[in-house]
Amino acid sequence: MKTATIPSVRVEPEFRAEVESVLAEGESLSEFVEASVRAGVERRRVQAEFIARGLRSRDEARRTGDYVEADDVVAALQTRLDAARARAAKQRG
């Protein structure tokens, strides 16, 4: 398969120097840019899927009328957090 290029991006020299300063041993600037773009694409894909699941869940809740109050969810999570903290304190103590 033939490859394509991603357009170059103009940046201030200071920023380019900052980017170059964080490159891994033997890593090229092109490799870093490609990895960063891939990570950005993946992050946006995951975010879009998350939003889509949330919207489907909202629509299903509206359709069925089956809701859980936010205060109930927060209270249940707080109970779980308190229990986990108590277990951790017991293990330390």
RANORFEN-V133930 format. One record per backbone hydrogen bond with DSSP energy under -0.5 kcal/mol. CO is the residue of the C=O (numbers start at 1). NH is the residue of the N-H. Records with the same first field share a line. If there is no record, write none. Layout:
CO=NH, NH
This chain:
12=16
13=17
14=18
15=19
16=20
17=21
18=22
19=22
20=23
24=27
28=32
29=33
30=34
31=35
32=36
33=37
34=38
35=39
36=40
37=41
38=42
39=43
40=44
41=45
42=46
43=47
44=48
45=49
46=50
47=51
48=52
49=53
50=54
51=55
52=56
53=57
54=58
55=59
56=60
57=61
58=62
59=63
60=64
61=65
65=67
69=73
70=74
71=75
72=76
73=77
74=78
75=79
76=80
77=81
78=82
79=83
80=84
81=85
82=86
83=87
84=88
85=89
86=90
87=91
88=92
89=93
